[in-house]
């Protein structure tokens, strides 16, 4: 099933369990989706340890790492699904995964 932008925007508020089995979403709509409900662990940055190497930004599949002017600023949690790639590739262990509290 192919969705138009209006239907895609409505679906973006659904929990993942309510998504249909087969959906083709319009291109360029990923920024509209809040996937924070998909995770049970979230990354937390320790700015004291961070060396701003950018590895977290490079490996994040969801563009959820805020990296501005060569500095790690934090995370866009609405786009983070908790995959933990950022924590796994951090060479100084500045990112830890903590249980999501809702």
N, C-alpha and C positions, 0 to 999 in steps of 0.2 A: 504494500500500500504506500502510495506517495502522499505526503502531507503538504498543504500550503503553509505559508508563514503563520497565519492566524492559528491554525490547528497545532502547529509545532509549538507556538508560544503557550497554548493552553496545556499541552502535554508536558512542558518543561517544569510544571509545578507538581507533577505526579511522582509518587515514590516509584522506584525502579520496578517493584513487583507488579505495578499496574500497567506497565508499558505493553503494548501488543507484541506478539512474538516476532513479527516481521514488519519493519517500518523503514522507509527510505526518507530521511530528513532532508530538507532543502540545504544546499551548500551555503556556508557562511553563517550558520545559525548557532554554532557552538557557544558563543559568548552569551547567548540568551539563557542557557541552561544552568540551573543551580544543581550541582551533583553532590553537594555537601551531605545530603541524606544517605548517600551510598556508603559512606565510610564509618568505621567504628574506631579508627585510630587517626590522629592528625599530627602533622609535623609542627614542632615548636623550635624556634631558633634561639640559640644562646649567642647573643651578639658579642659577648666577651671572647668567645672562641673563634668566631667567624673571621676568615681571612679574605672574604669577598672574591674567592677564586672563580665563582660562576659555574661550578660543576652541577650544582642543584638546578640552576636555570637551564643548563644545557640538556640535562637528562629528563626534566619534567615533561611527561607526555601531555599534560593538560594546560600548559602555559599558566600555571598557578603560582609561580615564583615571581615576586616583585624584585626586579633588579634594575636599578636606575643609576646612571652616572657612575657605573663601575662599583656600585655598592649594593649589597643584599639588604633589602628593606623589610622583607617578610613574605607572607603568602596571601593569595586571593583564595580564601577558604571556600567560597561558593563554587570555585572551579576545581578544587582539590578533592579527589576521590579516595585519598589515603593509600596510595600504592606503595609508598615508602622509598621510591627510587632516590629521592633527594637525600634522605638519611643514609641510604646505602652507599652513595657515591661521595658523600662529604668526607674529605681526607682528614679533617680535624675533629670529626664527631661533634660539630656545632649544631646539628639537627637531630632531635630525638622524636620518636613517635610516642605519643601519649594517648591514653584512652579518651575517646570523645565523650563528653558529658552533655546530655541533652535534657 
